[in-house]
Amino acid sequence: MLGGGNALGAYHLGACEALLGAGWEPGWLIGASIGAVTAAILAGNPPARRLDRLQRFWDSARQPDLAAWWPVPERLRAYYNNSHALAAFMNGRPGLYGPRYPGLYSLFPGMLPDRAIRDHAPLAATLNELIDFDQLNGGGPRVSFISIDIETGEEVWFDSRETRITPRHLLACTALAPLFPPVEIDGRLLCDAGVVNNLPIDRVFRDRPTAGQLSIAVDLFSASHGRPETLDETVARVQDLGFAMQARRSVAALRREMDLLQRLDPERPASILAHLAYRAPGSQRSLKGLDFSERSLCERAAQGAADMESMLHRIARETADDGFVYLGPDPQPHHDREDEVVCRG
């Protein structure tokens, strides 16, 4: 289960490298927003090409920056990262999104109305290049993507067992309003579900679990962090809380439900939910979701790999003979030493 967070999705890259590198094979990939893109790339390629294609996606998105090659003080890095995010907002990212007209100008009198600021149609071409949609819809693991009907507020799911997934479905799942325009599919106007269900943990538990079921949730926001000292840090914490608390409430409700179901059905198979969450370093602040700078992407991927490796060790030590076991995010972040992060050329 892969959560949304735009540029924070590089954390998925590291987490998937560690998971797949350890020999684990997903049977079902569930994604919201950038998590849907990650899931589609993994499911739409044979195992030998999955990580290469995912790496290519992030290589094409990254912004070259000097901080990737030598240390920069954290306070300066914060301004530096935000400047990259502003540049990405104003100029777009090749293969992901670009300018839109009238966009913001639609706010001025006399201009034509518009629904969004930027156009993410270029993402469709990138997905066609990196994903074999025949493989995704027939040969790979099952995939499920979530979007929201912007008129009714209903969740709308696309599942490879029920619908042929196309780039347009992924555009609908990543249409973060009002940054990107909603996408109409089958008469419904759809957008990114991140504002209401950014980490769709509940989807996999709607059915009775299989014996020994392991579910791994990869969250791009953390509910816990240090105390903010500046306005920029406060805005970043509000973002984190707005998204991370969705997952916390989902987990709390799921644990109550699983406990009740176990009482009603003592023979219910055991299951484990492992939950990872990205804790951004202090230099990644309010605009981190648009920060595609090379150093930031490398830091996220490195932390994703370290967090997943730590979680796999915890899973190996766990014995879930019966009931529901929840393994929460590691309270100790893995990004404290900047010199340990190695950027790829």
C-alpha positions in Angstrom: 0.0 0.0 0.0 1.7 3.1 -1.3 0.7 6.6 -0.2 0.7 9.9 -2.0 3.0 12.9 -1.6 4.2 14.0 -5.1 8.0 14.4 -5.0 8.2 12.6 -1.6 7.5 9.5 -3.6 11.2 8.9 -4.1 10.9 7.3 -0.6 9.0 4.5 -2.4 12.0 3.9 -4.6 14.3 3.1 -1.7 11.6 1.1 0.1 10.9 -1.0 -3.0 14.7 -1.5 -3.7 15.1 -3.0 -0.2 11.9 -5.1 -0.4 12.4 -6.6 -3.8 16.1 -6.9 -3.3 15.4 -9.1 -0.3 13.4 -11.5 -2.5 9.9 -10.4 -1.5 7.3 -10.6 -4.3 4.1 -8.5 -3.9 0.9 -10.2 -4.8 -1.2 -7.0 -4.7 -0.2 -3.3 -5.1 -2.5 -0.6 -3.9 -1.7 3.1 -4.5 -2.9 6.6 -4.0 -1.5 9.5 -6.0 2.2 9.1 -6.6 1.8 5.7 -4.9 -0.4 4.7 -7.9 2.4 5.6 -10.3 4.9 3.5 -8.3 2.6 0.6 -8.2 1.8 0.8 -11.9 5.5 0.9 -12.8 6.2 -2.2 -10.6 3.3 -4.1 -11.9 3.7 -3.1 -15.5 7.2 -4.5 -15.9 8.8 -8.0 -15.5 10.7 -8.4 -12.2 14.1 -7.9 -13.8 13.1 -4.4 -15.1 11.0 -3.1 -12.2 13.6 -1.1 -10.2 15.3 0.1 -13.4 12.1 1.6 -14.7 11.2 3.1 -11.3 14.7 4.7 -11.1 14.3 6.1 -14.6 11.1 7.8 -13.6 12.9 9.6 -10.8 15.9 10.3 -12.9 13.7 12.1 -15.4 12.0 14.1 -12.7 15.0 15.3 -10.7 16.4 18.8 -10.7 20.2 19.0 -10.8 21.5 20.9 -7.8 24.9 21.8 -6.3 23.9 20.5 -2.9 24.1 16.9 -4.2 27.8 17.1 -4.4 29.0 18.9 -1.2 27.5 19.6 2.3 25.4 22.7 2.7 24.3 23.9 6.2 20.7 22.8 7.0 19.3 26.3 7.3 20.6 27.2 3.9 19.5 23.9 2.5 15.9 24.7 3.6 15.9 27.9 1.5 17.7 26.1 -1.3 15.2 23.3 -1.3 12.2 25.7 -1.3 13.8 27.6 -4.2 13.9 24.3 -6.2 10.2 23.6 -5.3 9.2 27.1 -6.5 11.1 26.6 -9.7 9.3 23.2 -10.2 5.9 24.9 -9.5 6.5 27.7 -12.0 8.3 25.8 -14.7 7.0 22.3 -14.3 9.0 19.1 -14.6 9.7 17.4 -17.9 7.6 14.3 -18.4 5.4 15.1 -15.4 3.6 18.4 -15.7 3.9 21.8 -17.4 2.3 25.2 -17.9 -1.5 25.6 -18.3 -3.4 28.4 -19.8 -5.3 30.3 -18.4 -4.4 28.5 -15.1 -3.8 31.1 -12.4 -4.7 33.9 -14.8 -8.3 32.6 -14.7 -8.6 34.3 -11.3 -8.4 37.8 -13.0 -11.5 39.5 -14.3 -12.2 38.9 -18.0 -10.3 35.7 -18.2 -11.7 32.3 -19.2 -12.5 30.0 -16.3 -10.2 27.1 -15.5 -10.1 24.3 -13.0 -6.4 24.0 -12.3 -3.0 25.7 -12.2 -0.8 23.3 -14.1 -1.3 20.6 -16.7 -0.1 17.0 -15.9 -0.9 15.5 -19.3 2.8 15.0 -20.0 2.7 12.3 -17.3 0.7 10.1 -19.7 3.6 10.0 -22.2 6.0 9.1 -19.5 3.8 6.3 -18.2 3.4 4.9 -21.7 7.2 4.8 -22.1 7.9 3.1 -18.7 4.9 0.8 -18.3 3.8 -2.2 -20.4 0.0 -1.9 -19.8 -0.6 -5.4 -21.2 1.7 -6.7 -18.5 0.0 -4.5 -15.8 -3.4 -5.7 -16.8 -2.6 -9.4 -17.3 0.8 -10.6 -16.3 1.8 -8.8 -13.2 0.5 -8.5 -9.6 -3.0 -7.3 -9.0 -3.1 -3.5 -8.8 -5.8 -1.2 -7.3 -5.8 2.6 -7.5 -8.0 5.1 -5.7 -9.5 8.4 -6.9 -12.3 10.7 -5.6 -15.4 11.9 -7.4 -15.0 15.6 -7.0 -18.8 16.2 -7.2 -20.0 13.5 -4.8 -17.0 12.9 -2.6 -17.2 9.1 -3.3 -14.1 6.9 -3.5 -13.7 5.5 -7.0 -11.4 2.5 -7.4 -9.7 1.1 -10.4 -8.7 -2.6 -10.1 -6.8 -4.6 -12.7 -9.1 -7.6 -12.0 -12.2 -5.5 -13.0 -11.0 -2.7 -15.3 -8.3 -2.4 -18.0 -6.0 0.2 -16.5 -4.8 3.0 -18.9 -2.7 6.1 -18.5 -5.9 8.1 -18.2 -6.8 6.2 -15.0 -3.5 7.1 -13.5 -3.9 10.7 -14.5 -7.3 10.7 -12.6 -5.6 9.2 -9.5 -2.8 11.9 -9.5 -5.0 14.9 -10.4 -4.3 16.8 -7.1 -6.8 19.7 -7.2 -6.4 22.6 -7.8 -2.8 22.0 -8.9 -3.8 19.6 -11.7 -7.2 19.4 -13.5 -9.7 16.6 -12.6 -10.1 13.9 -15.2 -13.5 12.6 -16.5 -13.9 8.9 -16.7 -17.3 7.2 -17.4 -19.1 10.5 -16.7 -17.5 11.1 -13.3 -15.0 13.9 -12.7 -12.2 12.4 -10.7 -9.2 13.8 -8.8 -6.4 12.7 -6.4 -7.8 11.0 -3.3 -4.9 12.2 -1.1 -7.0 14.8 0.6 -9.3 12.2 2.1 -7.5 8.8 1.9 -3.8 9.3 1.2 -2.8 5.8 2.4 -5.6 3.4 1.6 -4.9 0.8 4.3 -8.5 -0.4 4.6 -8.7 -1.7 1.0 -6.8 -4.9 1.5 -8.6 -5.8 4.8 -12.1 -5.7 3.3 -11.9 -9.5 2.6 -11.0 -12.3 5.0 -7.1 -12.4 5.0 -5.3 -15.4 3.6 -3.2 -17.5 5.9 0.0 -15.7 7.0 -1.0 -12.5 5.1 1.6 -9.7 5.3 0.6 -6.1 4.3 3.1 -3.3 4.1 2.0 0.3 4.1 4.5 2.9 2.9 3.4 6.4 4.1 5.0 9.6 2.9 4.1 11.7 5.9 4.8 11.2 9.6 2.6 12.1 12.5 5.6 12.6 14.8 8.4 15.1 14.4 10.3 17.7 16.3 8.9 21.0 17.6 8.6 23.7 14.8 10.5 26.9 15.4 9.7 28.9 12.2 6.7 29.6 10.1 8.1 27.4 7.3 8.5 24.5 9.8 5.0 25.0 11.2 3.4 24.9 7.7 5.4 21.7 7.1 4.1 20.1 10.3 0.5 21.0 9.5 0.9 19.3 6.1 2.4 16.2 7.8 -0.4 16.1 10.4 -3.2 16.6 7.8 -2.1 13.5 5.9 -0.5 11.3 8.5 -3.5 11.5 10.9 -5.6 10.0 8.1 -3.5 6.9 8.3 -3.4 6.9 12.1 -7.2 7.0 12.3 -7.4 4.2 9.7 -5.0 2.0 11.7 -6.9 2.7 14.9 -10.3 1.8 13.3 -8.7 -1.3 11.6 -7.3 -2.6 14.9 -10.7 -2.3 16.6 -12.3 -4.1 13.7 -9.7 -6.9 13.6 -10.0 -7.4 17.3 -13.8 -7.8 17.0 -13.6 -10.1 14.0 -11.1 -12.3 15.8 -13.5 -12.6 18.8 -16.3 -13.6 16.4 -14.1 -15.9 14.4 -11.3 -17.4 16.5 -10.2 -19.4 13.4 -9.6 -16.3 11.4 -6.1 -16.5 9.8 -3.3 -14.4 11.4 -2.2 -11.2 9.5 0.5 -8.6 9.9 0.3 -4.9 9.0 3.8 -3.3 8.7 3.6 0.5 8.5 6.6 2.7 7.4 6.5 6.5 7.4 8.8 9.0 5.9 10.2 11.6 8.4 11.6 14.5 6.4 14.8 16.0 7.6 14.7 19.6 8.8 15.9 21.0 5.5 12.7 19.7 3.7 9.9 22.0 4.8 6.6 23.5 3.6 7.3 23.0 -0.2 8.8 19.6 0.1 6.1 18.0 -2.0 7.4 19.9 -5.0 11.1 19.7 -4.2 12.6 17.4 -6.9 16.2 18.5 -6.2 18.7 15.7 -6.7 19.9 15.8 -3.1 16.4 15.6 -1.6 15.4 12.7 -3.9 18.5 10.9 -2.8 17.8 11.4 0.8 14.3 10.1 0.5 15.3 7.0 -1.4 18.1 6.3 1.1 15.7 6.7 4.1 13.1 4.5 2.3 15.7 1.7 1.9 16.9 2.0 5.5 13.4 2.0 6.9 12.3 -1.0 4.9 15.4 -3.0 5.9 14.7 -2.2 9.5 11.1 -3.2 9.1 12.0 -6.5 7.4 14.1 -7.4 10.4 11.2 -6.6 12.7 8.9 -8.8 10.5 11.4 -11.7 10.7 11.3 -11.6 14.5 7.5 -11.4 14.7 5.4 -14.5 15.3 1.8 -14.0 14.3 0.3 -17.3 15.3 -3.2 -15.8 15.5 -4.9 -12.5 15.5 -3.8 -9.2 13.9 -0.3 -7.7 14.5 0.5 -4.1 13.8 4.1 -2.9 13.4 4.2 0.8 13.5 6.7 3.3 12.0 10.2 3.2 13.5 10.5 6.2 15.9 14.2 6.6 15.0 14.7 8.3 11.6 17.5 7.1 9.4 18.6 10.4 7.8 20.6 12.0 10.6 24.0 11.7 8.9 24.0 13.5 5.6 27.4 12.1 4.6 25.8 8.6 4.5 23.6 9.7 1.6 25.2 8.9 -1.8 23.6 10.4 -4.9 23.6 8.5 -8.1 25.2 10.1 -11.2 
